[in-house]
């Protein structure tokens, strides 16, 4: 049988790993009696851990949220994952959390076992972050939007469009989507009576928010693909669908989600749906993929390809 202190740590780890456990399951995992489980749960409560319990056959134990953050038990892989995530967050992307991430990382590294500290240290020493010039999102705005999504509460904000025009919006927020260090809000625009995708870095909340609303059926099951199609295709005046002579995996290695949406056809072909401001820019984009392709639509893109082919032939003499 495990010693009491070691068993308490094991019990705490189990409660943190899953939403709910029955008393019999915990007793089996710890190789003790249900009575011992009840005593150990009482000890955890005395230490400040809010362990909730429900009687009966459908009851069980679960770890709730307390007034203070209790110590967390992480296995080796979880600890390394948290350290890597904190170091990535410290590199930017979300405004205002860099210093907080560094402080949290310092606390974590201080208590990491030597073997894990070496792994995290190696990753730090031999990794060179590449600075990005992309937009930065305010952490408080991101949290405010997330709370509105969770609470199903209408949002009011000023939105700056791509051309600099500012407009007041009232929306029913659904989800936040992060793609290539950019954050997007998917929401139902009450004024336009349609689903819209907003760049979070262009949102300035104008509270008070509310009232609450009944969630609508989302515009797509895969919201990541929905946002990808919006920022790579629907937003542009000229759109195209082409058949690439490459597998979807090979194409995805060269074409980012913000540049087009890929759909596998077979092992050697996939469809690319993309957009641009002009047909000429579409031609350049397709040529730069490095793959052979066949235009499915629009027909005028084929005509523009012929014109550019002839121009290139004349330039070659």
C-alpha positions in Angstrom: 0.0 0.0 0.0 1.2 3.5 -0.8 2.3 5.7 2.1 -0.3 8.3 3.1 1.6 11.3 1.6 2.4 9.6 -1.6 -1.1 8.3 -1.9 -2.5 11.8 -1.5 -0.4 13.0 -4.3 -1.5 10.1 -6.5 -5.2 10.8 -5.6 -4.7 14.5 -6.4 -3.1 13.6 -9.8 -6.1 11.4 -10.6 -8.6 14.1 -9.7 -6.7 16.6 -11.9 -6.6 14.2 -14.8 -10.3 13.5 -15.2 -13.5 15.3 -14.7 -15.1 12.8 -12.3 -14.3 9.5 -10.6 -16.4 7.1 -8.6 -15.3 6.0 -5.2 -14.8 2.5 -6.4 -12.6 3.6 -9.3 -10.4 5.6 -7.1 -10.1 2.8 -4.6 -9.2 0.4 -7.3 -6.5 2.7 -8.8 -5.0 3.4 -5.3 -5.4 -0.2 -4.1 -7.2 0.9 -1.0 -10.7 0.6 0.5 -13.4 3.1 -0.3 -13.3 4.2 3.3 -9.6 5.1 2.9 -10.5 7.1 -0.2 -13.1 9.1 1.8 -10.5 9.9 4.5 -7.9 10.9 1.9 -10.5 13.2 0.2 -11.1 14.8 3.6 -7.3 15.4 4.0 -7.2 17.1 0.5 -10.1 19.4 1.6 -8.2 20.3 4.7 -5.3 21.3 2.5 -7.5 23.6 0.5 -8.4 21.5 -2.5 -12.2 21.8 -3.3 -13.1 18.2 -3.8 -16.8 17.9 -4.5 -18.7 14.6 -4.0 -22.2 13.3 -4.8 -23.8 10.3 -3.1 -25.5 7.4 -4.7 -24.6 5.1 -7.6 -24.4 8.0 -10.0 -22.3 10.0 -7.7 -18.5 10.5 -7.5 -15.7 12.8 -6.8 -14.5 15.7 -8.8 -12.0 18.6 -8.3 -13.7 22.0 -8.4 -12.4 25.5 -8.7 -11.3 27.2 -5.4 -10.7 30.7 -4.3 -7.0 30.2 -4.8 -5.0 28.3 -7.4 -3.8 25.1 -5.7 -0.6 23.3 -6.7 -0.9 21.3 -9.9 0.7 17.9 -10.5 2.1 17.5 -14.0 3.8 14.5 -15.5 7.0 14.8 -17.5 5.5 15.4 -20.9 2.9 17.9 -19.5 5.6 19.9 -17.7 7.7 20.2 -20.8 4.6 21.1 -22.9 3.7 23.9 -20.4 7.2 25.2 -20.5 7.3 25.3 -24.3 3.9 26.9 -24.4 5.0 29.6 -21.9 8.2 30.3 -23.8 6.2 30.6 -27.1 3.7 33.0 -25.4 6.6 35.1 -24.2 7.7 35.6 -27.8 4.6 37.7 -28.6 1.4 37.4 -30.6 -0.9 38.4 -27.7 -0.2 41.9 -26.3 0.5 42.2 -22.6 1.2 38.6 -21.6 5.0 38.4 -22.4 6.1 39.5 -18.9 3.5 37.3 -17.2 4.6 34.3 -19.3 8.3 34.9 -18.4 7.4 35.0 -14.7 5.4 31.8 -14.8 8.1 30.1 -16.8 10.7 31.1 -14.2 8.6 29.6 -11.4 8.1 26.4 -13.4 11.8 26.0 -14.3 12.7 26.5 -10.6 10.8 23.4 -9.5 11.4 21.2 -12.6 13.5 18.1 -12.0 17.0 18.2 -13.3 16.2 15.8 -16.2 13.3 18.0 -17.4 15.2 21.2 -16.8 17.9 19.9 -19.2 15.3 19.2 -21.9 13.7 22.6 -21.6 17.1 24.3 -21.4 18.3 22.5 -24.6 15.2 23.7 -26.4 15.8 27.2 -25.3 19.6 27.3 -26.0 19.3 25.9 -29.5 16.2 27.5 -30.7 16.2 30.9 -32.4 12.8 32.6 -32.6 12.1 34.5 -35.8 10.5 37.8 -35.1 7.2 38.4 -36.8 5.7 41.6 -37.9 2.1 40.4 -37.7 -0.7 42.1 -35.8 -0.7 41.8 -32.0 -3.9 41.2 -30.1 -4.6 42.8 -26.7 -4.9 40.1 -24.1 -7.8 41.9 -22.3 -9.8 42.2 -25.5 -9.2 38.5 -26.2 -10.4 37.5 -22.8 -13.4 39.8 -23.1 -14.4 38.2 -26.4 -13.9 34.7 -25.0 -16.2 35.5 -22.0 -18.9 36.8 -24.3 -18.7 33.6 -26.3 -18.9 31.5 -23.2 -21.8 33.5 -21.6 -23.8 33.9 -24.9 -23.8 37.6 -24.4 -24.1 40.1 -27.3 -21.0 42.1 -28.1 -20.8 45.8 -29.1 -17.6 47.0 -30.7 -16.1 49.4 -33.2 -14.5 47.6 -36.2 -11.8 48.9 -38.5 -12.1 47.5 -42.0 -9.2 46.8 -44.4 -9.7 50.2 -46.0 -9.6 52.0 -42.7 -13.3 52.6 -42.4 -14.7 52.3 -38.8 -18.2 51.0 -38.2 -20.2 50.1 -35.0 -21.1 46.4 -34.8 -23.4 44.4 -32.6 -22.9 40.7 -32.8 -23.7 37.3 -31.2 -20.2 35.9 -30.7 -19.7 32.2 -31.3 -16.0 31.2 -31.4 -12.5 32.5 -31.5 -10.2 31.0 -34.1 -6.4 31.4 -34.1 -4.6 31.0 -37.5 -0.9 31.8 -38.1 -0.6 34.2 -35.2 -3.8 36.0 -36.2 -7.0 35.8 -34.1 -10.5 35.9 -35.6 -13.9 36.1 -34.1 -16.8 34.2 -35.8 -20.1 35.9 -34.9 -23.6 36.5 -36.1 -23.9 40.2 -37.1 -27.3 41.3 -36.0 -27.3 44.4 -38.3 -26.4 42.5 -41.4 -28.3 39.3 -40.4 -25.5 37.0 -41.5 -22.3 35.3 -40.2 -19.2 37.4 -40.2 -15.5 36.8 -39.4 -13.7 39.7 -37.7 -10.0 40.3 -37.1 -9.6 40.6 -33.3 -6.7 43.1 -33.7 -9.2 45.5 -35.4 -11.9 45.2 -32.7 -12.3 47.9 -30.0 -15.1 46.8 -27.5 -17.7 49.4 -26.6 -19.4 48.1 -23.5 -21.9 47.7 -21.9 -22.5 44.4 -23.6 -25.6 42.2 -23.6 -28.3 41.0 -23.4 -27.9 37.2 -23.5 -28.9 35.3 -26.7 -29.8 31.7 -27.7 -26.9 30.3 -29.7 -27.5 29.7 -33.4 -26.4 26.8 -35.5 -22.8 27.7 -36.5 -22.1 28.4 -40.2 -19.9 25.3 -40.5 -18.9 22.2 -38.5 -15.2 22.9 -39.1 -14.9 26.6 -38.1 -11.1 26.6 -38.8 -11.8 25.6 -42.4 -14.6 28.2 -42.5 -12.3 31.0 -41.4 -9.6 29.8 -43.7 -12.0 30.0 -46.7 -13.1 33.4 -45.6 -9.6 35.0 -45.3 -8.3 33.2 -48.4 -11.2 33.2 -50.8 -14.5 35.0 -49.9 -12.8 38.2 -49.0 -11.4 38.7 -52.5 -13.2 40.0 -55.6 -11.8 37.3 -57.9 -12.1 33.6 -56.8 -10.9 30.4 -58.4 -11.0 26.6 -58.1 -8.2 24.6 -59.6 -7.1 21.0 -59.6 -3.6 20.6 -58.4 -1.5 17.7 -59.6 -0.3 17.0 -56.1 -1.6 15.3 -53.0 -3.3 17.3 -50.4 -0.4 16.7 -48.0 2.2 17.9 -50.5 0.1 21.0 -51.3 -0.5 21.8 -47.6 3.3 21.9 -47.1 3.5 24.9 -49.6 0.1 26.5 -49.3 -0.9 28.0 -46.0 -4.6 28.0 -44.7 -4.6 31.8 -45.3 -3.7 31.4 -49.0 -6.3 28.8 -49.9 -8.5 25.9 -48.9 -7.4 22.4 -50.0 -9.7 19.4 -50.6 -8.2 15.9 -51.4 -9.4 14.3 -54.6 -7.2 11.2 -54.7 -3.6 10.3 -53.8 -2.1 12.5 -56.5 -4.6 15.3 -56.8 -6.4 17.9 -54.7 -8.7 20.9 -55.3 -7.5 24.4 -54.3 -10.0 27.2 -53.7 -8.4 30.5 -53.5 -8.8 34.2 -54.3 -7.1 37.4 -55.1 -7.9 41.0 -56.0 -7.2 40.5 -59.7 -7.0 37.6 -62.2 -3.3 38.5 -62.8 -2.5 38.0 -59.1 -4.4 34.7 -59.2 -2.1 33.6 -62.0 1.0 34.5 -60.1 -0.3 32.8 -57.0 -1.0 29.6 -58.8 2.3 29.5 -60.7 4.2 30.1 -57.5 2.7 27.0 -55.9 5.1 25.0 -58.0 2.5 22.4 -59.0 0.9 21.7 -62.4 -2.8 22.6 -62.3 -6.0 22.7 -64.3 -8.5 25.6 -63.9 -12.0 24.5 -63.0 -13.4 28.0 -62.6 -13.8 30.7 -63.6 -13.5 30.4 -67.4 -12.0 33.9 -67.7 -9.0 32.8 -65.7 -8.1 30.4 -68.6 -8.2 33.4 -71.0 -6.0 35.4 -68.8 -3.5 32.5 -68.6 -3.3 32.4 -72.4 -2.7 36.1 -72.6 0.1 35.9 -70.0 1.5 32.9 -71.8 1.7 34.8 -75.1 3.2 37.8 -73.4 5.9 35.6 -71.9 6.6 34.0 -75.3 7.1 37.4 -76.9 9.4 38.4 -74.0 11.5 35.3 -74.7 11.8 36.3 -78.3 
